[in-house]
Amino acid sequence: MELSLISPPPLLAVLFLALLLQLFRYYLRRRRGDPRKQPRAHGLKVYPLLGTLPHLIRNRHRFLEWSTGALQRSPTQTMSFHAVGFGGGVVTANPANVEHFLKTNFGNYPKGEVTASMAEDLLGRGILNSDGHQWLWQRKAASHEFSTRSLRAFAAGAVRSEAAERLLPLLARAAHDGRTLDVQAKMLGVQDVLQRFAFDNICIVAFGEDPACLAGDRGAGAGSEFMRAFDDAQSAVVARLMSRPRWVPPSSPRPASATRSPTSSSPAATRRRHDRARGPRGARRRAVVIGRRHAAVRPRRAARHAMHYLHAAITESMRLYPPVAINTRRCERGEFLPDGTFVGGGWQVSYSAYAMARVAAVWGGDCEEFRPERWLDGGGAFWPPESPFKYPVFHAGPRACLGREMAYVQMKSVAACVLERFTLRFAGGEGQPELVPAVTLRMKGGLPMQVKERRA
């Protein structure tokens, strides 16, 4: 019996030898290449051909904590990896590198098609998930809308209404009954309460629709199913980003329940379609009318902008626990970063705001302590950081968050009205809460709190 070169055993042998030859050539190029382009392990074991990639795979379920430790040990607060067939990547907590990504060489670091395609089912190609001209025109339109007085008044009124009509009564009932707001007890944890509060406000301001997720102790409003579907869709996107190799296109089915609102045929939805048909002016006029109606509700503490210590406490909380812990971009053309790290074309580059907050070289020896005073000057007034790239919680550069000031006003309004009437005590026992990988940072098991009403 004769064997040809295309029969299975010889063919496999030829392919195997060809693969070995390619790997050997790659190894020689790495040995003879520019040493500055070598991945920076900084104490991590480097495996043949795979480099430090096995560490990333092994710790993918606790990537935030693991990468923070690795970046703390790095003299440049940066680590890089590269493996045959897997491409390469860089993770950094160095403010100079972050400024380079987000401002100095902004055009070389878009979100990238791979990341955008994985999130397209949820975000489409909107302002949060687009690049180039498609992003630019949306940015200009959104910048104009966020600068209007009517939108700011409408958003503030929506927050006050939700707090007065739902949030405060819910806390009052919990305090009266002596209950602990706890997910395990099938009640609402504080984390869940605030997520529902935020979801209601986002839908009211953005779509003119109230899902009423905070209605009732268990948040059994008509929009709760839609909120859960939205959370499931976010989890699916995170799972794609965490588990899929960058060359594999996403194939997860679109969550059907997340693509439609339970109120899509409601009168409000009909008005929205009518507004869209008439153009943006119709939607803006309607927002002005509703904003004036909500403007009748006045906060008990009108001087929200003067709450310097509260502003500092919120800022410090987000420094240690940023809503978006890690952000990722794609490098178009290879280059050296300001700290000397090489990043190749097509590599994924990530900057970790969570890790940056825990680097002594950036925030000092007390970096891991909660200390709002670091944000106050000698007279007790709020003092912003000298560089937004040292505090990228709201991003920075051309893609800086447009709603930053509005977010601060809302957070301070909620904190002021809650803390004026109630005291909250953590009821979750000892130990640090486990963090959950998500689009926004969350705690596993929620945040159980004992609520008590203050005496007059």
ChimeraX attribute file (.defattr): number of C-alpha atoms within 10 A of each C-alpha:
attribute: neighborCount
match mode: 1-to-1
recipient: residues
	/A:1	3
	/A:2	4
	/A:3	9
	/A:4	10
	/A:5	11
	/A:6	10
	/A:7	10
	/A:8	10
	/A:9	11
	/A:10	13
	/A:11	13
	/A:12	13
	/A:13	12
	/A:14	13
	/A:15	11
	/A:16	12
	/A:17	12
	/A:18	12
	/A:19	12
	/A:20	12
	/A:21	12
	/A:22	13
	/A:23	14
	/A:24	13
	/A:25	12
	/A:26	14
	/A:27	15
	/A:28	11
	/A:29	11
	/A:30	14
	/A:31	11
	/A:32	9
	/A:33	11
	/A:34	9
	/A:35	10
	/A:36	11
	/A:37	16
	/A:38	17
	/A:39	21
	/A:40	21
	/A:41	16
	/A:42	17
	/A:43	9
	/A:44	12
	/A:45	12
	/A:46	17
	/A:47	12
	/A:48	10
	/A:49	16
	/A:50	15
	/A:51	21
	/A:52	21
	/A:53	19
	/A:54	15
	/A:55	18
	/A:56	14
	/A:57	12
	/A:58	10
	/A:59	13
	/A:60	16
	/A:61	14
	/A:62	14
	/A:63	16
	/A:64	18
	/A:65	15
	/A:66	15
	/A:67	23
	/A:68	23
	/A:69	15
	/A:70	19
	/A:71	23
	/A:72	18
	/A:73	15
	/A:74	18
	/A:75	12
	/A:76	19
	/A:77	24
	/A:78	26
	/A:79	23
	/A:80	24
	/A:81	24
	/A:82	21
	/A:83	17
	/A:84	14
	/A:85	9
	/A:86	14
	/A:87	16
	/A:88	20
	/A:89	23
	/A:90	23
	/A:91	23
	/A:92	27
	/A:93	30
	/A:94	25
	/A:95	22
	/A:96	16
	/A:97	24
	/A:98	27
	/A:99	20
	/A:100	17
	/A:101	26
	/A:102	22
	/A:103	17
	/A:104	13
	/A:105	10
	/A:106	15
	/A:107	13
	/A:108	19
	/A:109	23
	/A:110	20
	/A:111	20
	/A:112	18
	/A:113	13
	/A:114	18
	/A:115	22
	/A:116	18
	/A:117	18
	/A:118	25
	/A:119	21
	/A:120	18
	/A:121	20
	/A:122	18
	/A:123	17
	/A:124	14
	/A:125	16
	/A:126	13
	/A:127	17
	/A:128	15
	/A:129	21
	/A:130	22
	/A:131	18
	/A:132	10
	/A:133	9
	/A:134	13
	/A:135	16
	/A:136	15
	/A:137	12
	/A:138	15
	/A:139	18
	/A:140	10
	/A:141	11
	/A:142	14
	/A:143	14
	/A:144	11
	/A:145	16
	/A:146	15
	/A:147	12
	/A:148	11
	/A:149	11
	/A:150	19
	/A:151	19
	/A:152	20
	/A:153	18
	/A:154	22
	/A:155	24
	/A:156	24
	/A:157	25
	/A:158	23
	/A:159	23
	/A:160	23
	/A:161	19
	/A:162	19
	/A:163	19
	/A:164	16
	/A:165	12
	/A:166	18
	/A:167	23
	/A:168	17
	/A:169	14
	/A:170	20
	/A:171	24
	/A:172	16
	/A:173	15
	/A:174	20
	/A:175	20
	/A:176	11
	/A:177	11
	/A:178	12
	/A:179	16
	/A:180	23
	/A:181	28
	/A:182	21
	/A:183	17
	/A:184	11
	/A:185	11
	/A:186	10
	/A:187	18
	/A:188	26
	/A:189	22
	/A:190	22
	/A:191	20
	/A:192	22
	/A:193	23
	/A:194	15
	/A:195	15
	/A:196	23
	/A:197	22
	/A:198	17
	/A:199	19
	/A:200	24
	/A:201	26
	/A:202	18
	/A:203	15
	/A:204	19
	/A:205	21
	/A:206	11
	/A:207	14
	/A:208	18
	/A:209	21
	/A:210	18
	/A:211	24
	/A:212	22
	/A:213	26
	/A:214	29
	/A:215	21
	/A:216	14
	/A:217	19
	/A:218	17
	/A:219	19
	/A:220	13
	/A:221	15
	/A:222	16
	/A:223	24
	/A:224	21
	/A:225	17
	/A:226	19
	/A:227	20
	/A:228	14
	/A:229	19
	/A:230	19
	/A:231	15
	/A:232	15
	/A:233	22
	/A:234	20
	/A:235	15
	/A:236	21
	/A:237	23
	/A:238	17
	/A:239	14
	/A:240	20
	/A:241	16
	/A:242	15
	/A:243	11
	/A:244	12
	/A:245	13
	/A:246	18
	/A:247	10
	/A:248	10
	/A:249	13
	/A:250	19
	/A:251	8
	/A:252	11
	/A:253	8
	/A:254	13
	/A:255	15
	/A:256	9
	/A:257	16
	/A:258	20
	/A:259	14
	/A:260	12
	/A:261	18
	/A:262	15
	/A:263	16
	/A:264	12
	/A:265	9
	/A:266	12
	/A:267	11
	/A:268	15
	/A:269	16
	/A:270	13
	/A:271	15
	/A:272	19
	/A:273	13
	/A:274	13
	/A:275	17
	/A:276	13
	/A:277	11
	/A:278	11
	/A:279	11
	/A:280	11
	/A:281	11
	/A:282	16
	/A:283	19
	/A:284	16
	/A:285	13
	/A:286	14
	/A:287	22
	/A:288	18
	/A:289	13
	/A:290	18
	/A:291	22
	/A:292	14
	/A:293	13
	/A:294	19
	/A:295	18
	/A:296	10
	/A:297	14
	/A:298	12
	/A:299	18
	/A:300	11
	/A:301	11
	/A:302	9
	/A:303	9
	/A:304	18
	/A:305	13
	/A:306	11
	/A:307	15
	/A:308	17
	/A:309	16
	/A:310	18
	/A:311	22
	/A:312	22
	/A:313	18
	/A:314	16
	/A:315	20
	/A:316	20
	/A:317	15
	/A:318	19
	/A:319	24
	/A:320	20
	/A:321	18
	/A:322	22
	/A:323	18
	/A:324	19
	/A:325	23
	/A:326	21
	/A:327	15
	/A:328	18
	/A:329	20
	/A:330	23
	/A:331	24
	/A:332	17
	/A:333	12
	/A:334	13
	/A:335	15
	/A:336	13
	/A:337	14
	/A:338	15
	/A:339	14
	/A:340	13
	/A:341	21
	/A:342	20
	/A:343	26
	/A:344	21
	/A:345	17
	/A:346	18
	/A:347	23
	/A:348	24
	/A:349	22
	/A:350	19
	/A:351	23
	/A:352	25
	/A:353	31
	/A:354	26
	/A:355	27
	/A:356	27
	/A:357	26
	/A:358	23
	/A:359	23
	/A:360	13
	/A:361	15
	/A:362	16
	/A:363	15
	/A:364	11
	/A:365	11
	/A:366	12
	/A:367	18
	/A:368	14
	/A:369	11
	/A:370	13
	/A:371	13
	/A:372	18
	/A:373	16
	/A:374	17
	/A:375	19
	/A:376	16
	/A:377	11
	/A:378	8
	/A:379	6
	/A:380	12
	/A:381	16
	/A:382	21
	/A:383	14
	/A:384	14
	/A:385	11
	/A:386	8
	/A:387	12
	/A:388	17
	/A:389	24
	/A:390	22
	/A:391	24
	/A:392	28
	/A:393	24
	/A:394	19
	/A:395	20
	/A:396	19
	/A:397	18
	/A:398	11
	/A:399	16
	/A:400	14
	/A:401	15
	/A:402	17
	/A:403	14
	/A:404	12
	/A:405	13
	/A:406	15
	/A:407	14
	/A:408	16
	/A:409	17
	/A:410	19
	/A:411	16
	/A:412	18
	/A:413	23
	/A:414	22
	/A:415	12
	/A:416	17
	/A:417	18
	/A:418	18
	/A:419	12
	/A:420	13
	/A:421	15
	/A:422	16
	/A:423	14
	/A:424	18
	/A:425	11
	/A:426	14
	/A:427	14
	/A:428	16
	/A:429	8
	/A:430	7
	/A:431	6
	/A:432	8
	/A:433	14
	/A:434	13
	/A:435	16
	/A:436	15
	/A:437	20
	/A:438	18
	/A:439	16
	/A:440	13
	/A:441	16
	/A:442	19
	/A:443	14
	/A:444	12
	/A:445	17
	/A:446	21
	/A:447	20
	/A:448	24
	/A:449	20
	/A:450	20
	/A:451	24
	/A:452	21
	/A:453	18
	/A:454	11
	/A:455	6
	/A:456	4
